[in-house]
Amino acid sequence: NEETFEPAQSICICGKEQLLKLANGILDYYKKE
C-alpha cells in the first residue's frame, strides 16, 4: 500500500523541519540585533 509509511521517517522529517525553523528564527534574531 503506497499510503503506508515509516512513522520514524515522518518524525525525522518533522524534526528536520523544526530544526530549520529554529535556525531561521535564530538567524532572524541576530539580523535584528
Buried (B, 14 or more C-beta within 10 A) or exposed (E): EEEEEEEEEEEEEEEEEEEEEEEEEEEEEEEEE
